[in-house]
Amino acid sequence: MQFPGLAKPSIGIVFDCAMGRIDDALALAMLHGFDGKNEARIAAIGLCTSDLKAAQFCDVVGLFYASATTGVARIFMHLTPIGLDAGKPSARSAGGSPMLDGLLAKTGADGKPVYSTTVRSVNDTADVSTLIRNALTAQDDQNAVAVLTGPATDFAKLLDMYGLKDLISQKVKLLCMAAGAFPDGPPEPNIKADIAAARRVLAGWSVPIVAVGYEIGTELRFPGESIEKDFAWSTAHPVVDAYRAYQPMPYDAPSWAMAAMLYAVRPKENYFKLSEPGTIIVSDDGRTSFAASDNGRHRYLILDPAQKERIIRTYTEIASAKPVERKMRKPPQEKNDEKKEEKKEDTKEEKKQEPAN
Amino acid sequence: MMITRKTLPRRTFLRGMGTAVALPFLEAMVPAMAAIRGAKPPVRMAFVYVPNGIIMNGWNPDYEGKLGELPRILKPLEPFKDDVLLLGNLTHNAGRALLDGAGDHGRCSASYLTGVHPRKTLVDIKAGVSFDQIVAKQVGTHTRFPSLELGMEDARQAGDCDSGYSCAYTNNLAWESETQPLPPVLDPRALFERLFGKGQALTPEARTRENLYRRSILDFVSDDTRKLEADLGPTDRRKLDEYLSSIREIERQIERAEHDNAQIDPHMEKPYGIPADFAEHFKLMTDMMTVAFQSDLTRVITFLVTHEGTSRPYREIDIPDGHHPLTHHRNQPDLIEKVTQINSYHVKQFAAWIAKMKSIKEGDSTLLDNCMIVYGAGLSDGNRHLHEDLPTLIAGRGGDYIKSGRRIVYRRETPMCNLFLAMMDRMGVHAEHFGDSTGRLDGLDLA
């Protein structure tokens, strides 16, 4: 929640993904890491899948990062719901995910689940479009960044909502999407999953759009050894268990979603080079091409080999950040309430002390 | 088949001495052929708003579907649970801070029926046309009063009632335009005169005569009553008698309240005619709401029981602490218990009204059956000022539309305005969009 008079809030991130790949899970860990450092705020998490387990996973991760907060601050802590596309199951969600299945089925020595979730049914999740719309209304103008690392289905649906085109233009300063291949390449899975939606988003989101091509994620791999080393402080970390469940260890994971998250939060840190402006064109088979133009709203990231090591170091540092204890950020409302009550009590005391006439 | 009976017009009044008393729905008002075809009484809607949120553990059942044992706060509605539909997870995003900081109480009441995020100000207030008024503008052409706005506490329209929000936001539910709220009538006598006096109220002369003789308003229309009774069948005669008796009972309650007020606290500045006792005041107002619906004086009522941020104590149930401070309980069990008792007390009064509405026959159904009475609040957790999973129930079936006796839980963040769109449909008012609606709330009519 943002309050006037307090320090300017960090950028609000709207993160939408399918949560079927390990890089989505690592990007979510990075988002919580940035949030803990007050470099970004989690505005909304949407899932372009109907797999309830994906929502349960995001909830488990959220509860994990909230675990460091205790006392009164914990009482007042409010976790926003997870958005889930409860419509038609996608091919990916229908097949299930070993990452999600493995994590949620994990039991401890006592036979009980290691991770608990507050998401028991689809009613414990929110409609993605409504959730993102509501989240955007709570952001300062041009202080939100949208990060899309799955099919563009949800973001395309947003354009159909009443008043949303204007709201997006007002609130969102950048859309960073892991999609396409640049300058060219085979059809990229996120684009191919919903070509019409990708075209709609590229045309209909009237904000600067930066694409993270397939080549970026395959070139920058999250080191599997980091899971054993950098996360060792935790005995039960949901992202670590997800990593182990995703595929047999050891392996290094491609980082499409992590690259998108890193650029979204730290666009000026020169981790990547940017293409010139232009327009991303999606062909009927899902291939992408780029037409440069001075007034184009689209760009794509270009890997700078000199930054590769730095980027991977940042990945591991942010994704493995410990949960941060949140202090009670007391809303002025309650301060006022308390003042009023104190004043009333004082007045009562004064009255009591007045000599009766 | 021969049909000879003369039909009584729906807008028949008993008149006399500057007074006009509307009549309830009588069988004699149904054209004979229409009665055979099963003509239906009109659908009415009301909103009963309680402030400062609810202890949700005592409100939400731990199950969905058919209502079984009700949670503690809703217990008074146990005899009527087949007439109640509980709705879960409805949200008013417009009530949230949305960059405006403190003031959740001011916002949640201002946005409750408008669906609009109100401007934070003490002077140039701005919200939106409330949905009850959109309905009233169309449906109200059939009735004497397009709508009634009622309340029980504090009608101040200026000043700071919540962290920079004008009292106009906390003390009104209905908004005629985006800058014009409709202040509620608090005084039962004023309401009585508005309903049963000629026009907006009795003329000064008529009022003087009435006060002089302390006669019942029914005395003024006794000639008309006798004439009408001669034309009615036994069922209608009994119904008319019950109806006029209920008006007389309201008169007696008002007289008692005025008498009691004079004795209880002569130093207290209280408008003439408002009972000191909460339950009595509530009963008076709802009794008149019943009559207003019964006699088709209006089809739209909003009832602001008490206003957001109220620190009213409830000494009637041995709670001398202010309501609002108690709701910031910080999970302290003793404070939660007191808030729960206040919440239950409110529902108890509401249940008594529902009992009355259900007891009144209207053709083959009851008055309650033909109403949609929403009871709810603009906050769920008053401790944390949450604007989601707002406590919401609908009593009545909206004229054989709503399948009651159930709890439906929607997805989180489902806009409350979706319910309003569905209710507008039922009231015969079509709109594509209202507030932050994303569609019509589904499932109300599905068993």
Interface residues (C-beta under 8 A of the other chain):
Chain A: M1 Q2 F3 P4 G5 V72 I75 F76 H78 P81 A86 V122 N123 D124 T125 A126 D127 S129 T130 L131 R133 N134 T137 A138 Q139 D140 M161 Y162 P331 P332 Q333 E334 K335 N336 D337 E341 K344
Chain B: G88 N89 T91 N93 R96 A97 L98 L99 D100 G101 A102 G103 D104 H105 H117 D162 S163 S311 G322 H324 P325 H328 R330 N331 N383 R384 H385 L386 V409 Y410 R411 R412 E413 T414 P415 H433 D436 S437 T438
